[in-house]
Amino acid sequence: MRVAFASEPAHPDRPNEDFIAATPDAVVLLDGASIPPGVTSTCSHSVRWYSHTLGSTLLAEMTQSAGPLPELLAQGIKHVTSLHDFTCDLTHGGSPSATVIMLRQTADHLDWLVLGDSTLILDTGTPEPEVICDDRLEQVAAPHRTRLDSLLGGTPEHAEARREYVETLGTYRNRDGGFWVASTDPLAADQALTGTIPADQIRAAALLTDGAADAVSRYRLIPWRQLLDVLVQDGPSELIRQVREAERSDPQGELWSRSKTHDDATAVNVMVHG
C-alpha cells in the first residue's frame, strides 16, 4: 500500500486528538472524543494520550499478528486500560474514548474494521464507492440535538447546551441500544463493523475522521466519488482546506448547525496494490 495523509487540529493552539499511523501493509486511524469544558472526567489522562497510545498499540499488533482485527482491537483496548486502571477511576464512564479504523493488506485480500463514526471509503472502480460508517452515534444523538442546533455557536448558551449534550450521550456509550467506541471495555471490539475483500478488487481506500468527512456528510461540498478524486489529484490537505473554508464562512453554525465551529480533521488516501 502507498499512504498519503494530512491531519490538522481544530485550533492551532490545541492538541490534535486524532491519530494516524501506517506501515506498508497496515493503516490505523483514531478520532479521540473531545471533552468540552464543564464535563468532568474520572481519568487523569488526556484524550490525545488515549488515542495516540491505543493507535500505536494497534499498529504494532497489526504488524506482528495475522489475527482477526476485532481480536486485535480487544487486545489493544485491554492493554491500554491496564496502563491506567490502577491510577484512574474507570468505572464511571468518563474515561477517554476514540473511534477506530483499521485496514490491513495481506497477499491477496484487504481486511477492514470500523468502530464509531469515522468513515472508510473503498474504491472498487464502480461509479459509486462503498462508504462504511458506523451510524449508531448519529441515531442516538439526533433526538438530543434540538436545543443545541437552535443556538448560535460561540455563545454561552451554546457552550452550556453542548456540555449537556455530551453528558447525555455519555449515558449511551458502550451499551446495548446506544453506540460503541474504544474506551475501557474490550467487548466494544465485538460491535465493530468488519469485512474482507480481495485486494485485486480495490483500487484505493480513504480513511476519514468526521472532521474531514464533513466535506460530504455535513457541508455537502462534494459527493464521495469527487472526494476520492480530490485525495488522489490534489492530496488530503486540499480536502481539509475545503472543509476549513466552509467552516470559516459559517462560524456560528447558522447555515450548518454543529456542536463546534471546527473539529480535528484527518484524511488518509491509500493506494492498494492488488
Order of alpha helices (4+ residues) and beta strands (2+ residues): beta-beta-beta-alpha-alpha-beta-beta-beta-beta-alpha-alpha-alpha-beta-beta-alpha-alpha-alpha-beta
